[in-house]
Amino acid sequence: QVQLAESGGGLVQAGGSLRLSCAVSGRTVSSYTMGWFRQVPGKEREFVTAISWSGGSTDYADSVKGRFTISRDNAKNTVYLQMNSLKVEDTAVYYCARGPTYWRPRPREFDYWGQWGQGSQVTVSS
């Protein structure tokens, strides 16, 4: 059974950095599109970023472009989200997501994503 496990969340001051990791177990991650979403209470889960199986294609929400970077290490079955210049409005629970084996430009629709991690809280203080 495939499982996604996020780690690396926490409390950071505005302007700081954090790196989230998503470890995939039960199946190799190398064939799948992977992504990150985030959610705050009372709001819909929103797309943050995604990366194709090869790492050759990426997509970012406008709100994080230039500040966040997604990467993957298929040998370690792990996907990363490097978050720099964090803002208070980045505060959310961040979810790792596994998509299909094919890449779709602007993969924001929930039906594209087949599996989710349990989430990791990121809190940015002013």
Buried (B, 14 or more C-beta within 10 A) or exposed (E): EEEBBBBBBEEBEBEEEBBBBBBBEEBEBBEBBBBBBBBEEEEEBEBBBBBBBEBEBBBBBEBBEEBBBBBBEBEEBBBBBBBBEBBEEBBBBBBBBBBBEEBBEEBBEEEBBEBBBEBBEBBBEE
